Amino acid sequence: MITKFARLEFELFTKPSHSDFLRDHQNWIHYAFKWYEVLKQLNMDNILAEKSGISGTHKILIVDHDISFLNSVENFLKVYAENIVTRTAGNGKQAWQILSSSSVDLIVTNLNLPDIDGIEFLIHIKRNQPDISIIVLTEQNKAEDQKNLSKIGYFHYLDKSAKLEILAEKILNVLKESSKTSVHGFTLVNFLQLVEMEEKTATVIVRSKGRIGFLYFKNGELINAESHGLIGETAAVRIISWQNSSTEIQAVCNKDRIINTPLMRILLQAARIEDEKDSSPTPEDLMEEAVNLAKGLYFKEAQKIITSLLKMNPRNIQGWLWYSRVSENKKSISIALNNAIKMAPGNKKILSEIVKFNLVKNKIGDEWIQRCPFCWTPLEHGVIQCPYCKSYLMISENIFYSIQSTEHDILEKAVDRYTKAIDRDKNINAHYYLSLAYLNLKNWEEALNQLDKTVKLTPKEPYYSDQLRILLKYMASRGAPATQEKYLKEKSDNSKRLTDGFERKKILVVEDSSTTRKVITITLGQKGYEIIEAKDGLEALSKFNEMKPDLVLLDIILPKMDGFQILSIIKNNPDFKNIPVVMLTSKDGLLNKVKGKVAGSAAYLTKPFDPKQLVKTVEKYL
């Protein structure tokens, strides 16, 4: 059998060229049936067939803050499915340590994690280990969470309150659905032909030189493809033309049809590209590079590439469109848009750019032009609000009550654009404008988070620090409402970090409002303190014993137990009684102040508070 296989491989690859071979339709049919018979003899049918059950040992990771829930699921699965090895993690940090040191086939996770935002955790997994299947446990079946997750990738959902039998069945079904097989010893073209002949529904994952592509088949027909921002037929041709690729197959297809071209024609296109390809980048590659540079706000570099492409092909419509977006000269913008609309009079993107330009062309001079970082509208330098999308372009104390957030689609696309730009490189401007996009969407916590990252990247730049100060002051003094229940909490460095020769002082912040915690964390973090957060009394006492803070900021009104009970427990412990506790509450009554003093609190701060007063109080006791 091996000899027959090797002889057929020799026949196939001694053809004059791959594209010549494909063009000879009769020969292709002849060899296709040869392949089919040989692969059947090699038992490849079993590789491609959807399995009725799962075989072999499968490793799953369950992530949840509820230890009793983890133990229940783990014990139940030991009895229910002997071929499943279960590992558990109580928080995101533990989970990522497990994923970094060992492989798993499936993750079952709650979004409500104590040390990291659940959605951010899933983004990190999809970015670094995209092939792992994930079941998301929803405690209230929130549609908003599912909407946000759908932008990241494909997930399975299950209500956490479901019976253990239902969860176990869900795990088995997902493992069955995502069973994947690496395919070795076959060219990608031959393998795709076999998928077509067998009329399989599957996702073929292709990797080559750090690139990854997905080819989606339904009943043997190629219906969709995607790779690094490309979708549809363009992506399929690009993927199939890759050399030295490895192939994986998953017995699931979750995409809608956007490809109607037969597989044979796409294979011919890919073969022609491969036959004609040299070491130089193609115009398509250069255009893709220029667009990514423009989206990352590297306008000069993008303009240089686009100019060279337009010299080679003056009828490059996409080139003229993007040239209009990166040009700093009013006349150049006008010329670029006129050229583009002549070649594509009905193009909606070009018409939209013309509307924006006409809106502002009489207000801008020929000197250097600013761009709206969200909708690309040309602007005079120093403008603080875009006249087209109405977004604010900087933070000032006057904007918080006039933010309209009318152009949600534009702002959400900007969020996606700048998130990808940050993934590509260390881009300070992208962090800053991502924070402004969230601000215009009234997502105060994410705005604060991204602006904090911007300041950390450029600690010596006073402009960003001033912007952060204004936002912190507003959120602290006005009590800005959170638009998300969770916030992105940066993981603290567990190793002992030193500042100016001294160990960083640790402050435990016990506060049930995620917004207030975030404001306190950033305000004190800028002063070099290490912040430990807790959202209720039980979590506070657990972290108190574990971390032994140097000071406690303690809210009075908390779930499960109030601040006075926690204070009493701390002060009755001889090991902790000398740790200063600052009470933090929205109540301003004399009785509470007296009660706090009697119980042993060091000071009392009333919400809303001034960040400067917070720092002054903390420094007094540390």
Secondary structure, DSSP 4 states (H G I P E B T S, - for coil): -HHHHHHHHHHHHTSS-HHHHHH-HHHHHHHHHHHHHHHHHTTTHHHHSPPSS--S-EEEEEE-S-HHHHHHHHHHHHHH-TTEEEEEESSHHHHHHHHHHS--SEEEEES--SSS-HHHHHHHHHHH-TTSEEEEEESS--HHHHHHHHTT---EEEETTS-HHHHHHHHHHHHHHT-EEEE-SS-HHHHHHHHHHTT--EEEEEEETTEEEEEEEETTEEEEEEETTEEHHHHHHHHHT-SS-EEEEES---------S-HHHHHHHHHHHHHH--SSPPHHHHHHHHHHHHHTT-HHHHHHHHHHHHHH-TT-HHHHHHHHHH---HHHHHHHHHHHHHH-TT-HHHHHHHHHHHHHTTT--SS--EE-TTT--EE-TT--B-TTT--BSS--TTSTTT-----HHHHHHHHHHHHHHHHHS--HHHHHHHHHHHHHTT-HHHHHHHHHHHHHH-TT-HHHHHHHHHHHHHHHHH-PPPSSSS--PPPP--S--EETTEEPPEEEEE-S-HHHHHHHHHHHHTTT-EEEEESSHHHHHHHHHHH--SEEEEESS-SSS-HHHHHHHHHTSTTTTTS-EEEEES---HHHHHHHHHHT-SEEEESS--HHHHHHHHHHH-
